[in-house]
Amino acid sequence: MSGFLALEDGTVFRGESVGSDGYAFGEAVFTTAMTGYQEVATDPSYAEQIVCFTAAMVGNYGVAAKHSESSRAHARAVIMREARGPAWTDWLHEHGLVALSGIDTRSLVLHLREAGAMRAIAIAGDASLDEALSGVRAQPAMAGRGLAGGVSTPEPYVFSDAGRARVAVVDYGCKRSILNRLAWAGAAVTVYPHDVDADELAGYDGLLLSNGPGDPEPLEEEIATVRSLVGRVPMLGICLGHQVLALATGHTTFKLPFGHRGANHPVVERATGGVLVTCQNHGFAVAPSEAREATHVSLYDETVEGLDYPELRARSVQFHPEAGPGPHDAWGLIDGWVEEVSVLAKAA
């Protein structure tokens, strides 16, 4: 079955359907990761997005339940140059994802880099282009949309009930890899909804603010909760959690032209000059800053990739140290944080 991707500026890319029939609206973005297609599709940070893979071939090593970052697909659709199956294409059907193969992804990515991420529709089957474009232009833009509530757990749950430190995770769209890394590092982990009350979290040894989708600025209640807890509970923010901590401590955020998505993003640690190759997935960023607490910076655009407030026992990183999937340069950050939290808990 034929299909096409139509961008809000009228640009159209045609291909073949290898997933579910129908259509999907979303923001068209791209990821440069060479692996991890199943992780990308199930990462809640990709909510409301149509994801183009820059890898020339997608699906060639199959699928496995252990690779999913959540219980369902969150990307609205996936766009590929060449989809391999049958395991991957069967998985796309089973999870209700519109998926197009045979797309000129090189041209699509170049267009998004020049024009920026934009609203789009992916269609499997025949449809009127004029109607499709009208539908796209009626969709809300990503800027100004707080999406954490749509992907967060509705109720608290225990992920790991034993450990040397009791850690609460605020779920803004948390990846399973983060929870696994916490548990493997020796933390007892309880996961809370995005709108959890601050007093519920104050008694934990440590607090992790998770990744998630959308614009951080509309998350006013979540930012206020974090602001009230800074200095009371040791804190680590990842991705959206980093942005929420930044806003809670006086920094500003903005929408990137086409985002940082992939597993090859270089980040410099200012104190040492060392460079980490990192996994990233975000369309908004913390504005460049020369402030003392800005510890890590993107070598692409100088956006703030890390914050550290030693006196407040709060820190955060824009990149994904759990590396699910991706390079392991920053893998030790979660382990080291759990160790610090456990030491502080014993000393209290």
ChimeraX attribute file (.defattr): number of C-alpha atoms within 10 A of each C-alpha:
attribute: neighborCount
match mode: 1-to-1
recipient: residues
	/A:1	12
	/A:2	15
	/A:3	26
	/A:4	26
	/A:5	28
	/A:6	23
	/A:7	24
	/A:8	20
	/A:9	13
	/A:10	15
	/A:11	12
	/A:12	16
	/A:13	18
	/A:14	17
	/A:15	22
	/A:16	21
	/A:17	24
	/A:18	29
	/A:19	24
	/A:20	22
	/A:21	17
	/A:22	17
	/A:23	20
	/A:24	22
	/A:25	21
	/A:26	25
	/A:27	26
	/A:28	29
	/A:29	27
	/A:30	26
	/A:31	20
	/A:32	18
	/A:33	20
	/A:34	17
	/A:35	19
	/A:36	19
	/A:37	24
	/A:38	23
	/A:39	21
	/A:40	27
	/A:41	27
	/A:42	22
	/A:43	29
	/A:44	29
	/A:45	27
	/A:46	26
	/A:47	25
	/A:48	21
	/A:49	28
	/A:50	29
	/A:51	25
	/A:52	23
	/A:53	26
	/A:54	21
	/A:55	17
	/A:56	13
	/A:57	15
	/A:58	24
	/A:59	20
	/A:60	14
	/A:61	13
	/A:62	15
	/A:63	20
	/A:64	11
	/A:65	9
	/A:66	11
	/A:67	17
	/A:68	22
	/A:69	25
	/A:70	20
	/A:71	11
	/A:72	13
	/A:73	22
	/A:74	24
	/A:75	23
	/A:76	24
	/A:77	32
	/A:78	26
	/A:79	32
	/A:80	26
	/A:81	19
	/A:82	22
	/A:83	21
	/A:84	16
	/A:85	16
	/A:86	14
	/A:87	14
	/A:88	22
	/A:89	22
	/A:90	14
	/A:91	19
	/A:92	21
	/A:93	15
	/A:94	11
	/A:95	16
	/A:96	16
	/A:97	24
	/A:98	25
	/A:99	33
	/A:100	30
	/A:101	24
	/A:102	19
	/A:103	20
	/A:104	17
	/A:105	21
	/A:106	15
	/A:107	11
	/A:108	22
	/A:109	22
	/A:110	11
	/A:111	13
	/A:112	17
	/A:113	15
	/A:114	11
	/A:115	12
	/A:116	16
	/A:117	22
	/A:118	21
	/A:119	26
	/A:120	28
	/A:121	26
	/A:122	30
	/A:123	28
	/A:124	23
	/A:125	15
	/A:126	11
	/A:127	13
	/A:128	8
	/A:129	15
	/A:130	11
	/A:131	9
	/A:132	21
	/A:133	20
	/A:134	13
	/A:135	15
	/A:136	25
	/A:137	17
	/A:138	10
	/A:139	15
	/A:140	12
	/A:141	13
	/A:142	21
	/A:143	16
	/A:144	14
	/A:145	15
	/A:146	18
	/A:147	22
	/A:148	27
	/A:149	17
	/A:150	14
	/A:151	21
	/A:152	20
	/A:153	19
	/A:154	13
	/A:155	10
	/A:156	16
	/A:157	12
	/A:158	12
	/A:159	17
	/A:160	19
	/A:161	11
	/A:162	13
	/A:163	17
	/A:164	18
	/A:165	25
	/A:166	22
	/A:167	28
	/A:168	25
	/A:169	26
	/A:170	27
	/A:171	26
	/A:172	30
	/A:173	30
	/A:174	29
	/A:175	23
	/A:176	21
	/A:177	22
	/A:178	22
	/A:179	23
	/A:180	16
	/A:181	20
	/A:182	24
	/A:183	22
	/A:184	15
	/A:185	19
	/A:186	20
	/A:187	28
	/A:188	21
	/A:189	26
	/A:190	19
	/A:191	24
	/A:192	22
	/A:193	20
	/A:194	27
	/A:195	19
	/A:196	17
	/A:197	14
	/A:198	15
	/A:199	10
	/A:200	10
	/A:201	21
	/A:202	17
	/A:203	14
	/A:204	18
	/A:205	26
	/A:206	28
	/A:207	27
	/A:208	28
	/A:209	26
	/A:210	25
	/A:211	29
	/A:212	30
	/A:213	30
	/A:214	25
	/A:215	24
	/A:216	31
	/A:217	19
	/A:218	14
	/A:219	20
	/A:220	13
	/A:221	13
	/A:222	23
	/A:223	22
	/A:224	15
	/A:225	19
	/A:226	25
	/A:227	19
	/A:228	14
	/A:229	20
	/A:230	21
	/A:231	15
	/A:232	17
	/A:233	21
	/A:234	25
	/A:235	28
	/A:236	25
	/A:237	26
	/A:238	26
	/A:239	29
	/A:240	31
	/A:241	29
	/A:242	28
	/A:243	33
	/A:244	31
	/A:245	29
	/A:246	27
	/A:247	21
	/A:248	20
	/A:249	14
	/A:250	8
	/A:251	17
	/A:252	17
	/A:253	19
	/A:254	16
	/A:255	18
	/A:256	18
	/A:257	15
	/A:258	20
	/A:259	19
	/A:260	24
	/A:261	20
	/A:262	23
	/A:263	24
	/A:264	17
	/A:265	20
	/A:266	16
	/A:267	24
	/A:268	19
	/A:269	16
	/A:270	14
	/A:271	9
	/A:272	8
	/A:273	10
	/A:274	10
	/A:275	17
	/A:276	19
	/A:277	17
	/A:278	23
	/A:279	27
	/A:280	24
	/A:281	24
	/A:282	23
	/A:283	23
	/A:284	26
	/A:285	24
	/A:286	26
	/A:287	18
	/A:288	17
	/A:289	15
	/A:290	9
	/A:291	10
	/A:292	10
	/A:293	14
	/A:294	25
	/A:295	22
	/A:296	26
	/A:297	25
	/A:298	21
	/A:299	14
	/A:300	10
	/A:301	10
	/A:302	15
	/A:303	22
	/A:304	28
	/A:305	26
	/A:306	27
	/A:307	25
	/A:308	18
	/A:309	17
	/A:310	11
	/A:311	8
	/A:312	14
	/A:313	17
	/A:314	22
	/A:315	24
	/A:316	27
	/A:317	26
	/A:318	31
	/A:319	31
	/A:320	27
	/A:321	26
	/A:322	27
	/A:323	19
	/A:324	23
	/A:325	22
	/A:326	22
	/A:327	18
	/A:328	16
	/A:329	15
	/A:330	18
	/A:331	17
	/A:332	13
	/A:333	15
	/A:334	20
	/A:335	18
	/A:336	12
	/A:337	19
	/A:338	27
	/A:339	17
	/A:340	16
	/A:341	24
	/A:342	21
	/A:343	14
	/A:344	14
	/A:345	16
	/A:346	10
	/A:347	7
	/A:348	7
